[in-house]
């Protein structure tokens, strides 16, 4: 399943996959420029999630 997701991200140009011809097999993944451009969006989503979780926790405490 994770392999499928990684391949999709590679096909979308979000990550770069580098395969090394060694034993045991080794594959490295890195963000492309497009992938790096998503970092501010992901950080904003994480901040929203933290704020939302804090709000839910406060609401649950008020209900108790």
C-alpha positions in Angstrom: 0.0 0.0 0.0 2.7 2.5 0.9 4.6 1.6 -2.3 1.5 2.5 -4.3 1.2 5.9 -2.6 4.9 6.6 -3.1 4.6 5.7 -6.8 1.6 8.0 -7.1 3.5 10.9 -5.5 6.4 10.2 -7.8 4.1 10.2 -10.8 2.6 13.5 -9.6 6.1 15.1 -9.3 5.9 15.5 -5.6 8.8 13.2 -4.7 11.9 11.9 -6.5 12.8 8.2 -6.2 16.4 7.2 -6.5 17.3 3.5 -6.7 20.7 2.2 -5.7 22.0 -1.0 -7.2 23.3 -2.5 -3.9 22.5 -5.5 -1.8 20.3 -5.2 0.2 18.2 -3.0 -2.2 18.1 0.7 -1.3 15.8 3.4 -2.4 15.9 7.0 -1.3 13.0 9.4 -1.6 13.2 13.2 -1.5 10.9 16.1 -2.2 11.0 17.8 -5.5 10.6 21.6 -5.9 6.9 21.0 -6.3 6.8 18.9 -3.2 8.7 21.6 -1.2 6.2 24.1 -2.4 3.5 22.2 -0.5 5.3 22.6 2.9 3.6 25.9 3.8 0.2 24.5 2.9 0.9 21.4 5.0 2.1 23.5 7.9 -1.1 25.6 7.7 -3.2 22.4 7.7 -1.2 21.1 10.8 -1.8 24.4 12.6 -5.5 24.3 11.8 -5.7 20.7 13.1 -3.9 21.6 16.3 -6.3 24.5 16.9 -9.3 22.4 16.0 -8.2 19.7 18.4 -7.6 22.2 21.2 -11.1 23.6 20.5 -12.7 20.2 20.6 -10.9 19.4 23.9 -12.1 22.6 25.4 -15.7 21.9 24.3 -15.6 18.4 25.7 -14.3 19.8 29.1 -17.2 22.4 29.1 -19.7 19.6 28.4 -18.5 17.5 31.3 
